[in-house]
């Protein structure tokens, strides 16, 4: 049944292949010779198969586990350096017709107020996000063809891109909405979105159907094949992920990598991003009821093994995770994080008419409640460069063009300068005094790490222009 080139979900995510992989990995969890062979292949930094990666995840040899974590750190540093891309989610509507048993937006939940932002309210949210310093958003919406049709999403994207407040501008809108048609993906592409993101939740078909008992999302194949349709619609960059804690993590880890392999083989380019959310408590939802939770050590190893298996793919972690957890996995593979996030509809604009309803409409509890400035300051003091860059998307370096540059190491010639210039914008326009001082020192230090003297000179010149009031320089 397993066929990485098949367009059918149950063939490129084969249950039998996953079960055989899990059995193989478990039987070889202490096989030093095999693990060393896989690590040698992984050290070439070209990636691993789902089966090889699963062997590393199951490895019970302490000294080899240390090598796994060390290799993940090396790969992260080689491909992404110390740059961390910043973003924020923007919830447009929590109307939903699905019956997902793990999400408070399920249609039977009568506890939360249902809200859908008007275009004027979206403007208020975007201005609030711009005043924080954000340049990149991921819009979120429940699935409801009456309240949240594709036309509403398209109008909202147009509104978001239209708002220029002071020196603020949202330069990239990523979209996390329900699986849809090729025609609608074409409309999203024409609207200028960045990445289309859709979490699988779980790749176990039987459990998936139980977790989604009613609504359009119940259709496992239609949901799982969404990324193929998105690419058929012209969207270059797609983002996948599972919700760890819903199902047994070993199964979903394997399915996630099989999905990445399918996109690489069948569509010519793998996922632009992989997200690793964990189930969190929310209104009407008790995560303990699922009994599949994973501890922080297991979670860290999952991140490390994903980074080794798919070196070229960005990895995202949200404010679901605590500061301590996020700090650990940043070194192991994560390249994008959110900051100052609100998971409620209308949660950013303090002057919203219905703002008192916002906290009760959260999709999940946030563990890292720091402001964006506090997160930026923390990242810099840990040696990371917070990046607000959106240059590749706006310069057409997407899909296979982006991956080619990343794989041959050339993307760093753009990413490092762009990260420093967008950080400089943040420091000038939004940073607190201590954050600005820390950032200025970091920029001076990191300029010296730009290998090209010509590029370095251009960056220094542009940094001076940013300090003088000019904005939006990019390589």
C-alpha positions in Angstrom: 0.0 0.0 0.0 2.9 2.4 0.7 3.7 4.7 -2.2 5.4 8.0 -1.6 4.4 9.2 -5.1 0.7 8.4 -4.7 -1.9 11.2 -4.5 -4.0 9.1 -2.1 -3.6 9.8 1.6 -3.8 6.2 2.7 -1.0 5.3 0.3 1.6 8.0 1.0 0.7 7.8 4.7 0.5 4.0 4.9 -0.7 2.6 8.2 1.1 -0.7 7.5 4.3 1.1 6.7 4.1 3.1 10.0 3.4 0.0 12.0 6.4 -1.8 10.4 8.6 1.3 11.0 7.6 1.4 14.7 8.3 -2.3 15.1 11.7 -2.0 13.4 12.7 1.1 15.4 11.8 -0.6 18.7 13.7 -3.8 17.9 16.8 -1.7 17.1 16.6 0.8 19.9 19.9 -0.5 21.3 21.5 -1.5 18.1 24.7 0.5 18.3 26.0 -0.5 14.9 22.8 0.5 13.1 22.5 3.7 15.0 26.0 4.7 14.2 25.4 4.0 10.5 22.3 6.3 10.6 24.2 9.0 12.5 27.0 8.8 9.9 24.5 9.4 7.1 22.8 12.1 9.1 26.1 13.9 9.6 26.1 14.6 5.8 23.2 16.9 6.6 21.1 15.7 3.6 18.3 14.3 5.8 17.0 10.9 6.7 14.1 8.6 5.9 11.2 8.3 8.3 12.4 4.9 9.3 16.0 6.0 10.0 14.7 9.0 12.0 12.4 6.8 14.0 15.4 4.6 15.0 17.1 7.7 16.4 14.0 8.8 18.2 13.7 5.3 19.9 17.4 5.1 20.6 18.0 4.1 24.3 21.8 4.4 24.2 22.7 7.4 26.3 26.0 8.2 24.5 24.3 8.1 21.1 21.5 10.3 22.3 24.1 12.9 23.2 25.4 12.7 19.6 21.8 13.0 18.3 21.3 16.3 20.2 24.7 17.6 19.2 24.1 16.9 15.5 20.7 18.6 15.7 22.4 21.7 17.1 25.1 21.6 14.3 22.5 21.3 11.6 20.3 24.1 13.0 23.4 26.4 13.2 24.6 25.5 9.7 21.3 26.1 7.9 19.6 28.8 10.1 22.4 30.3 12.2 21.3 32.1 15.3 18.4 33.8 13.5 14.9 33.4 15.0 12.0 34.6 12.9 9.2 36.3 14.8 5.5 36.1 14.1 2.1 36.4 15.8 -1.2 34.6 15.2 -4.3 36.7 14.4 -7.7 35.0 15.1 -10.4 36.3 12.8 -13.3 34.1 13.8 -14.2 31.3 16.2 -17.3 30.2 14.4 -16.9 26.6 13.4 -19.1 23.7 12.2 -16.7 20.9 13.1 -17.0 18.7 16.2 -13.3 18.3 17.0 -13.1 16.9 20.5 -9.9 18.6 21.4 -10.8 22.2 20.4 -13.0 24.6 22.3 -14.3 26.0 19.0 -16.3 22.8 18.3 -19.8 23.6 17.4 -21.4 22.0 20.5 -19.5 24.3 23.0 -22.0 26.8 24.3 -19.5 28.3 26.9 -17.5 30.6 24.7 -18.9 33.7 23.0 -18.8 33.3 19.2 -17.1 36.3 17.5 -16.2 37.3 13.9 -14.1 40.4 13.4 -15.4 43.0 11.1 -12.9 44.6 8.7 -12.8 47.7 11.0 -12.0 45.4 14.0 -9.3 43.7 11.9 -7.8 47.1 11.3 -7.7 47.7 15.1 -6.1 44.4 15.7 -3.5 44.9 12.9 -2.6 48.4 14.2 -2.2 46.9 17.7 0.1 44.2 16.3 2.1 46.8 14.2 2.5 48.9 17.4 4.1 45.9 19.0 6.5 45.6 16.1 5.2 42.6 14.2 5.7 42.3 10.5 4.5 38.7 9.9 1.1 37.3 10.9 -0.5 33.9 10.7 -4.3 34.3 10.4 -6.5 31.7 12.0 -10.2 31.0 11.6 -12.7 28.2 12.4 -14.3 26.3 9.5 -17.8 27.8 8.8 -18.9 28.2 5.2 -21.6 30.7 6.2 -19.7 32.9 8.7 -16.2 32.4 7.4 -16.4 31.9 3.6 -13.3 32.2 1.5 -14.5 35.7 0.5 -14.2 36.8 4.1 -10.7 35.4 4.4 -9.7 37.2 1.2 -11.2 40.5 2.3 -9.4 40.2 5.6 -6.0 39.6 3.9 -6.6 42.7 1.7 -7.4 44.7 4.8 -4.3 43.5 6.7 -1.9 44.4 3.8 -3.6 47.8 3.3 -2.8 49.1 6.8 0.3 51.4 7.2 0.4 52.8 10.7 3.3 55.0 11.7 6.3 52.9 10.6 4.3 49.7 10.9 3.3 47.3 8.1 2.4 43.7 7.9 4.7 42.4 5.1 3.7 38.7 5.1 0.4 37.0 5.9 0.5 33.3 6.4 -2.9 31.5 6.4 -4.0 28.7 8.7 -7.5 27.8 7.6 -9.4 24.5 6.9 -8.6 22.3 3.9 -10.3 23.7 0.8 -10.4 23.4 -3.0 -7.7 24.1 -5.6 -9.8 27.0 -6.8 -9.8 28.6 -3.4 -6.1 28.0 -3.0 -5.6 29.9 -6.3 -7.5 32.8 -4.7 -5.3 32.7 -1.7 -2.2 32.7 -3.9 -3.6 35.7 -5.8 -4.2 37.5 -2.5 -0.5 37.4 -1.8 -0.3 34.9 1.1 3.0 33.6 2.3 2.7 30.1 3.6 -0.4 28.0 3.8 -0.4 26.1 7.1 -2.6 23.2 8.1 -2.0 20.8 11.0 -2.9 17.2 10.5 -3.6 16.8 14.2 -2.9 13.0 13.9 -2.0 10.7 11.0 -3.8 7.7 12.5 -6.9 7.5 10.3 -9.0 5.6 12.8 -8.2 8.0 15.7 -8.5 11.0 13.4 -12.1 10.1 12.5 -12.9 9.6 16.2 -11.4 12.9 17.1 -13.4 14.6 14.3 -16.8 12.9 14.6 -18.8 15.5 12.7 -18.2 18.3 10.2 -16.2 18.6 7.0 -12.9 17.9 8.9 -14.1 14.3 9.5 -12.9 13.5 5.9 -9.4 12.2 6.6 -8.4 11.9 2.9 -9.6 15.4 2.0 -7.8 16.9 4.9 -4.5 14.9 4.4 -4.4 15.6 0.7 -4.9 19.4 1.2 -1.2 20.3 0.7 -1.2 18.7 -2.7 -4.2 20.8 -3.7 -2.6 23.9 -2.3 0.5 23.4 -4.4 -1.8 22.6 -7.4 -3.3 26.0 -6.7 0.1 27.7 -7.1 1.0 28.1 -3.4 4.8 27.5 -3.2 5.2 27.2 0.5 3.1 25.0 2.8 3.5 24.2 6.5 2.5 20.9 8.2 2.4 19.7 11.8 0.7 17.4 14.2 -0.8 18.1 17.6 1.3 16.0 19.9 -0.8 14.6 22.8 -3.8 13.5 20.7 -2.3 10.2 19.5 0.8 8.2 20.4 3.7 10.4 19.5 5.8 7.7 17.7 3.0 7.1 15.2 2.5 10.8 14.4 6.3 11.5 14.3 6.6 8.8 11.6 3.5 10.1 9.7 4.7 13.6 9.8 8.0 12.7 8.1 6.2 10.5 5.6 4.1 13.5 4.7 7.3 15.6 4.2 8.8 12.9 2.0 5.6 12.8 -0.1 5.7 16.5 -0.7 9.4 16.4 -1.7 8.9 13.4 -4.0 5.5 14.2 -5.5 5.6 18.0 -5.7 9.3 18.6 -5.9 9.6 20.6 -2.7 9.1 19.6 0.9 7.2 21.6 3.6 8.4 25.1 4.1 7.7 24.7 7.8 6.9 22.0 10.4 5.1 23.0 13.6 5.3 21.0 16.8 2.4 22.1 19.0 1.4 20.1 22.1 -2.2 19.7 23.4 -3.1 22.4 25.9 -6.0 23.0 28.3 -8.8 25.2 27.0 -12.4 25.9 27.7 -14.4 22.6 27.6 -11.2 20.7 26.9 -9.2 18.6 29.4 -5.9 17.5 27.8 -5.6 14.8 30.5 -8.6 13.0 28.9 -6.4 12.1 25.9 -3.7 10.3 28.0 -1.1 10.7 25.3 0.9 13.7 26.7 4.7 13.8 26.3 7.2 15.1 28.7 9.7 17.9 27.9 12.6 15.5 27.4 10.7 13.5 24.8 9.5 16.7 23.2 13.1 17.9 22.9 14.2 14.7 21.3 11.3 14.9 18.8 12.4 18.4 17.8 16.0 17.2 17.4 15.1 14.2 15.3 12.9 16.3 13.0 15.7 18.8 12.5 18.1 15.9 11.6 15.6 14.3 9.3 14.5 17.4 7.4 17.5 19.9 7.7 16.1 22.4 5.2 12.6 22.9 6.8 11.8 25.7 9.1 10.4 24.7 12.5 7.8 26.6 14.5 7.0 26.6 18.2 4.3 28.8 19.7 3.5 30.3 23.0 1.8 27.0 23.9 5.2 26.2 25.3 6.9 27.7 28.4 9.9 30.0 28.3 12.1 27.2 29.6 10.9 24.7 27.0 11.2 27.2 24.1 14.8 28.1 25.2 15.8 24.4 25.0 14.4 23.6 21.6 15.6 26.8 20.0 19.1 25.3 19.9 17.9 21.9 18.7 16.0 23.0 15.6 13.3 25.6 16.0 13.7 28.6 13.7 10.4 30.5 14.2 8.6 31.5 17.4 5.6 33.7 18.2 5.8 36.5 20.7 3.1 38.5 22.6 0.5 36.1 21.2 -3.3 36.2 21.8 -5.3 33.1 20.9 -8.7 34.8 21.2 -10.7 36.7 18.6 -10.1 40.4 19.1 -7.4 39.9 21.7 -4.9 42.5 20.7 -6.9 45.7 20.4 -7.5 47.0 23.9 -10.2 49.4 22.8 -12.3 46.7 21.1 -16.0 47.1 21.9 -16.3 43.5 22.9 -12.9 43.2 24.5 -14.3 41.8 27.7 -15.2 38.7 25.8 -11.8 38.1 24.4 -10.2 36.1 27.3 -13.2 33.7 27.3 -12.8 32.9 23.6 -9.1 31.7 23.7 -8.5 28.6 21.7 -5.9 27.4 24.2 -4.0 28.5 27.2 -0.8 30.4 26.5 2.2 29.3 28.6 4.6 32.0 27.6 2.8 35.3 28.4 5.7 37.7 27.9 5.3 40.7 25.6 7.0 40.8 22.2 9.7 43.2 23.6 10.4 40.9 26.5 10.8 37.9 24.1 13.0 39.9 21.8 15.2 41.0 24.7 15.5 37.5 26.0 16.4 36.1 22.6 19.2 38.6 22.1 20.6 38.0 25.6 20.7 34.3 24.7 22.7 35.1 21.6 19.9 34.8 19.0 19.0 37.4 16.4 15.3 38.1 16.4 14.4 38.5 12.7 11.3 40.3 11.3 12.5 39.6 7.8 10.0 38.8 5.0 12.3 39.4 2.1 12.3 36.0 0.5 8.6 36.0 0.1 8.5 39.4 -1.4 11.5 38.8 -3.7 10.0 35.6 -5.0 12.5 33.3 -3.2 9.8 30.7 -2.4 9.2 27.0 -2.9 11.9 25.2 -4.8 13.8 28.4 -5.3 14.1 29.0 -1.6 15.0 25.4 -0.9 17.7 25.4 -3.5 19.3 28.5 -2.0 19.0 27.0 1.5 20.5 23.6 0.5 23.6 25.1 -1.2 24.1 27.6 1.7 23.6 30.7 -0.3 20.5 31.9 1.6 22.6 33.0 4.5 24.0 35.8 2.2 20.5 37.3 2.4 19.2 36.1 5.7 21.9 37.5 8.0 21.8 41.0 6.6 18.0 41.1 6.4 17.7 39.9 9.9 20.0 42.7 11.2 18.2 45.4 9.2 14.7 44.3 10.4 16.0 44.1 13.9 17.3 47.6 13.6 13.9 48.7 12.5 12.3 47.1 15.6 14.9 48.7 17.9 14.3 52.2 16.4 10.5 52.0 16.4 9.3 49.8 19.2 12.0 48.6 21.7 12.3 49.5 25.3 15.5 51.2 26.4 17.3 48.1 27.7 16.2 46.1 24.6 17.5 48.8 22.3 20.9 48.9 24.1 21.2 45.1 24.0 20.2 45.0 20.3 22.6 47.7 19.2 25.5 45.8 20.8 24.3 42.6 19.1 24.1 44.2 15.7 27.6 45.6 15.9 28.9 42.1 16.9 26.9 40.3 14.2 27.9 42.7 11.4 31.4 41.2 11.6 30.0 37.8 10.8 28.9 38.8 7.4 31.5 37.1 5.1 31.2 39.5 2.1 33.0 42.8 2.6 30.8 44.3 -0.1 27.6 43.1 1.6 28.9 44.3 5.0 29.5 47.8 3.6 26.0 47.9 2.2 24.4 46.7 5.5 26.3 49.4 7.5 25.1 52.1 5.1 21.5 50.9 5.3 21.6 50.6 9.1 22.6 54.3 9.2 19.7 55.1 6.9 17.3 53.2 9.1 18.5 55.2 12.1 17.8 58.3 10.1 14.2 57.2 9.4 14.2 55.1 6.2 12.6 51.7 6.2 12.2 48.4 4.4 15.6 47.6 2.9 16.2 44.0 1.9 18.6 41.8 0.0 
